[in-house]
Amino acid sequence: PGQVVVRERPVAPVYVRPIAPSAGYVWIDGGWIRNGRNGYVYKQGYWVAPRPQYRNRPYSQGYWKQTRRGYVWVPGRW
């Protein structure tokens, strides 16, 4: 699927981060997922146990990238 371009970056809702379920877990900030062809909806952050193959690589959080036409969401990744 192609990218969805928006004119203004949406504002993430404010919520309290829950306590980690166990030592060593990594917090994945909330991010945006496509909502049909014209927009995004917010997905709340969550704790995850690091995958063994990624243990020595930090997680890169998602971010809004500005383009000539507007903004597109770049998802986070290991």
N, C-alpha and C positions, 0 to 999 in steps of 0.2 A: 504494500500500500504506500502511496505517496504521502508527503507531508501536508499537514493542515497549517495554513498561515493565518494568524490572527493579527489585527491591527494593534491591540493593546494586550500586554501580558496580564493574564488573570491573577488575582490576588489569592494566595493560599489561605484557607481557613486557619484559625488559631485553635490549637488543642494542646493538651498536656501529654507529654511523652510518658508512656507507662514505664515502670521499673523493668530492667532487663530480667528475663526469666532465669538466666544463669550467667556465670562469669564467662567471658570470651565471646559473647554474642555481639553482633554488629548492628547498629541502628541504621536502617535505610530510610532516609527522609521521604516524606510524601512526595508525590509527583503527579504528573498529568498523563491521562490516557485519552486517546482519540474518542470522541463522541460523535459517531457518524462521519459525515463529510465536512462539517463546518466548524467543529469546535473541540473542546477538551472538557473532561470532568476530572476532579481531583480524587486521587487515591491516597488515603491516609498512610503515614509511615508505619514501619513495623520492625521488630527485632528478628534477626535471622542468625542461625549458627553458620559460621564461615565454612564454605566448602573446602575440603582438604587441598584441592588443586589451586585454590586462590588464597590460601592462608598467608602467604607472604606478599600479596598484592593488595593495596588499599582499594576500597570501593570508591569510584568517582560518582558523585551525586549528579542527578540530572540538572539541567539548566535551560533557560530560555536563550535562544540565539537570535540576534537581530539580523534580518535580511533586508534587502531593498524593498520587499513587499510587505514586511511586518515581522512577526516573531514566530518561530517554530520551537517546539519542545524537543530537546535532545535527552533521551532517557539515560538514566544512570547505568553504570556497568562495572564489572570487576576488571 
